[in-house]
Amino acid sequence: NVTDSEIPHCTKTHELILDNFRTMFAALQAELSMVMGEISFTDDIWSSESLNPYLAVTAHWIGQD
């Protein structure tokens, strides 16, 4: 069982998500700056049965590895 004290407050959760996003975004920028060729993007937009909107974006490239 999880106690209330073990669940982070919504502002802390928001902060953790943004920190993780910034870290991952910086890593992605560094990776993409090393791409030798083209970067291909695809996207998809849809909504759930309850009309919640979603957007997915993917990128494909060949890295130096």
C-alpha positions, -999 to +999 in steps of 0.1 A: +000+000+000+011+035-008+007+062+019-002+098+011+032+110+022+048+088-005+029+105-033+046+137-045+026+169-047+014+178-082+038+208-084+067+184-076+055+160-102+053+188-127+088+200-118+102+164-123+085+160-156+099+193-169+134+185-156+133+152-174+120+168-206+148+194-205+174+167-200+161+145-228+156+175-251+193+186-246+204+150-254+182+149-285+196+183-297+232+170-292+224+138-311+207+156-340+235+181-343+258+151-352+235+137-380+254+135-413+224+132-436+187+139-436+162+136-408+128+123-417+097+132-397+063+116-395+033+127-375-002+116-365-030+134-349-061+117-335-086+119-307-098+093-282-134+081-280-138+107-252-124+134-276-090+138-259-066+151-285-033+134-292-003+142-313+026+119-321+058+130-339+086+106-348+120+113-364+143+089-381+180+094-389+212+075-392+235+083-363+273+079-362+270+047-342 
